[in-house]
Amino acid sequence: MTGEQHNLTPTTPQTPPPTMGSSNHDGVAPHHGDATHDVRHWHPATQAVAAGRPPRHQGAPVNPPIVLSSTYVSTGTPGPNELLYTRIDTETWHPFEEAVAALEGAPVPGVVFGSGMAALASVLSQVPDGGTLVVPRHAYQVSLGFAEDLHKRHGVQVIKVDIDDTPAVLSALNGAHMLLIESPTNPMLEVADLPTLIAAAHQAGATVVVDNTFATPLLQQPLSHGADYVVHSATKYLAGHSDVVLGVVCAADHQRRALVHNYRTLHGAIAGPQEVWLALRGLRTLSLRVNAAGANAMVLAQRLAEHPQVAQVRYPGLPQDPGFATASATMSGYGAIIAIQPTGDAHSVDRMINALTLWTPATSLGGVESTLERRRRFTTESLTVPENLIRLSVGIEDVEDLWADLDQALRRITSESA
Ligand SMILES: Cc1ncc(COP(=O)(O)O)c(C=O)c1O
């Protein structure tokens, strides 16, 4: 896709289809990007910095303002693109929605949500009652919980597949309404063959949703492979500083965008203006952060693979990793999440985690600081995730400090349990 085909910056009003809401006002107000900036022809690192800036004129602010107003002056019948009420739309969301859409190569602005789960819900709920949803066995556990809820309350048949087993996914697609792809998966780091799966799903008549949280649009652009929706937990890399909870959906066209926008309005699944502004500030350094964290992750994965107290490493950037070939073909980098299984059991792994002084034991990922977690500490985590598996979210600290801390903790716990 060329940038020219996907220029969002002119403020042309959009004409989405009629919505399901109680109001004719679909709230898709025009996005006011800087018309002097056609960001789509620039490289992604530049887009992350330049997209969504206010119109450039003498004395204009360099950053968009935060507008704190729940309502807008309005009389009579609201125009289709008029800002009316902040649950429907507010201008503080627009720069972030434009910037993420530019990065994902979406032809229409993104739709920001109050969390990644709200963003996912807006698309997963499109599966009709009694329909079929195909999901990765090792998707984020709460995404699987949402699918389970669709099953219980709406009779949706949920088929779990190993998303890196392409033939198995293809055979599950027959009669499916939707395919959710998460790649790499959380926490097993399996890599999906996006072009093949998306093409096959479309041939089977299924809508394709890709959770691109781990890869970020810098490393993987699912819309360019034909996906219908890309979803992010913007809480992670997009915002990048572990200080906001946020989600965003990028749709492949106006119709699909209108559906998720309408869901957001009906469910009130909105984000606060300050959070979205903070996420935009974080997004400015996405390229620096993703590159630095990815470089650290590569070094750490290589060293962990040689560590005597590490039995298994999953990182798609290691040539011996099962996801290496697919990731090399479909991604432009391998990300900064690593999964390891130390030689010890879950208890010794918990002690190892407590012996760390730099790495922070915490859930979530994608911040500048390195965090880690034994995922099976949650009883809701998939039972096929090994009990002693640790998910590492590598940050941007000096790699030698990260390594020294990990190494001492791994060695100490092993000698304690020996
Ligand atoms: C891959 C993935 N998708 C979606 C989510 C949900 O995002 P949020 O926590 O912002 O609701 C998460 C959260 O950890 C995640 O890791």
PDBQT file of the ligand as one rigid body, heavy atoms in Angstrom, charges set to zero:
ROOT
HETATM    1  C1  LIG A 501      -2.332  -9.149  23.430  1.00  0.00    +0.000 C 
HETATM    2  C2  LIG A 501      -3.292  -8.372  24.283  1.00  0.00    +0.000 A 
HETATM    3  N1  LIG A 501      -4.472  -7.985  23.759  1.00  0.00    +0.000 NA
HETATM    4  C3  LIG A 501      -5.368  -7.297  24.489  1.00  0.00    +0.000 A 
HETATM    5  C4  LIG A 501      -5.121  -6.975  25.821  1.00  0.00    +0.000 A 
HETATM    6  C5  LIG A 501      -6.151  -6.226  26.599  1.00  0.00    +0.000 C 
HETATM    7  O1  LIG A 501      -5.772  -4.888  26.725  1.00  0.00    +0.000 OA
HETATM    8  P1  LIG A 501      -6.175  -3.931  27.959  1.00  0.00    +0.000 P 
HETATM    9  O2  LIG A 501      -5.519  -4.500  29.162  1.00  0.00    +0.000 OA
HETATM   10  O3  LIG A 501      -5.664  -2.600  27.535  1.00  0.00    +0.000 OA
HETATM   11  O4  LIG A 501      -7.665  -3.999  28.074  1.00  0.00    +0.000 OA
HETATM   12  C6  LIG A 501      -3.898  -7.345  26.396  1.00  0.00    +0.000 A 
HETATM   13  C7  LIG A 501      -3.614  -7.005  27.792  1.00  0.00    +0.000 C 
HETATM   14  O5  LIG A 501      -2.689  -7.517  28.399  1.00  0.00    +0.000 OA
HETATM   15  C8  LIG A 501      -2.972  -8.065  25.601  1.00  0.00    +0.000 A 
HETATM   16  O6  LIG A 501      -1.795  -8.471  26.093  1.00  0.00    +0.000 OA
ENDROOT
TORSDOF 0
